[in-house]
Amino acid sequence: MYRSRSLRKLARVTPKKRNIIHYKKKAGNRPHCAICSKELNGINVSKNAKGKSLRTNVRIFGGVLCANCAADIVKLASRIEHGELKLNEIGIKQRNYVLQLISH
């Protein structure tokens, strides 16, 4: 377990002046938007957050897309449903999310 790099090594000196190594779990990265790579707001990244509603947003694509990209996806999906746009006119990153929204 301690040979993998998933744990951080912390060198500590005990009160009896012995050098020991403590192993601690590495801190994860903050979540990012899947389209624009901007850091997501409103998401609790602490390890003490209990329950999914405390860890992510409740809105559509919450915890995956930022608010601006989610609004753009909703606009594009409605334009495709009304025939103003075609699916192949949208970027590849946005296409999967538009398809998810149309299928629901």
C-alpha positions in Angstrom: 0.0 0.0 0.0 2.8 2.4 0.8 4.8 1.7 -2.3 2.3 3.4 -4.6 2.4 7.1 -5.3 -1.3 7.6 -4.3 -0.2 8.6 -0.8 1.9 11.6 0.1 5.0 11.0 2.3 5.4 13.4 5.2 8.7 13.3 7.1 8.1 14.0 10.8 10.3 14.1 13.9 8.8 12.6 17.1 9.2 14.1 20.5 11.9 11.4 21.1 13.8 12.8 18.1 13.1 9.8 15.8 12.6 10.4 12.1 9.4 8.7 10.9 7.3 8.9 7.7 3.6 9.5 7.9 1.4 8.7 4.8 -1.4 11.0 3.9 -3.9 10.9 1.1 -3.2 13.5 -1.6 -5.6 16.4 -2.0 -7.6 16.2 -5.2 -7.9 18.9 -7.9 -10.8 21.2 -8.0 -13.4 20.2 -10.6 -13.3 21.9 -14.0 -15.9 22.5 -16.7 -15.8 19.8 -19.4 -16.1 22.3 -22.2 -14.2 25.5 -21.3 -12.0 24.1 -18.5 -13.0 26.9 -16.1 -13.0 26.0 -12.4 -16.5 25.1 -11.2 -18.0 27.3 -8.4 -20.4 26.1 -5.7 -18.9 22.7 -5.3 -17.7 21.6 -1.9 -14.4 19.7 -2.3 -13.8 19.0 1.4 -13.7 15.4 2.5 -16.3 16.1 5.2 -19.1 17.0 2.8 -21.9 14.5 3.4 -24.5 13.8 0.8 -24.5 14.4 -2.9 -26.5 17.7 -2.7 -23.7 19.2 -0.6 -21.0 18.2 -3.0 -22.5 19.3 -6.3 -25.0 21.7 -7.9 -28.6 20.7 -8.4 -29.1 22.4 -11.8 -28.8 20.6 -15.1 -25.3 19.4 -15.8 -24.4 20.5 -12.3 -20.9 19.5 -11.3 -20.0 18.9 -15.0 -20.4 22.2 -16.8 -20.2 25.8 -15.6 -23.3 27.9 -15.6 -22.4 29.7 -18.9 -21.7 26.5 -20.8 -24.9 24.9 -19.5 -26.9 27.9 -20.6 -25.3 27.7 -24.1 -26.2 24.0 -24.3 -29.8 24.7 -23.4 -30.0 27.4 -26.1 -28.4 25.1 -28.8 -30.7 22.2 -27.9 -33.8 24.4 -28.3 -32.6 25.7 -31.6 -32.0 22.2 -32.9 -35.5 21.1 -31.8 -37.1 24.1 -33.6 -35.0 23.5 -36.7 -32.9 26.6 -36.7 -29.7 24.7 -36.4 -28.4 21.2 -37.5 -26.5 18.9 -35.2 -23.4 18.9 -37.4 -23.1 22.7 -37.1 -22.2 22.4 -33.4 -18.8 21.8 -31.9 -17.8 18.3 -30.9 -17.4 19.0 -27.2 -20.9 20.5 -27.1 -22.6 17.8 -29.2 -22.8 15.1 -26.5 -24.4 17.4 -24.0 -26.9 18.6 -26.6 -27.8 15.0 -27.4 -28.3 14.2 -23.7 -30.6 17.2 -23.3 -32.7 16.4 -26.4 -33.1 12.8 -25.4 -34.7 13.7 -22.0 
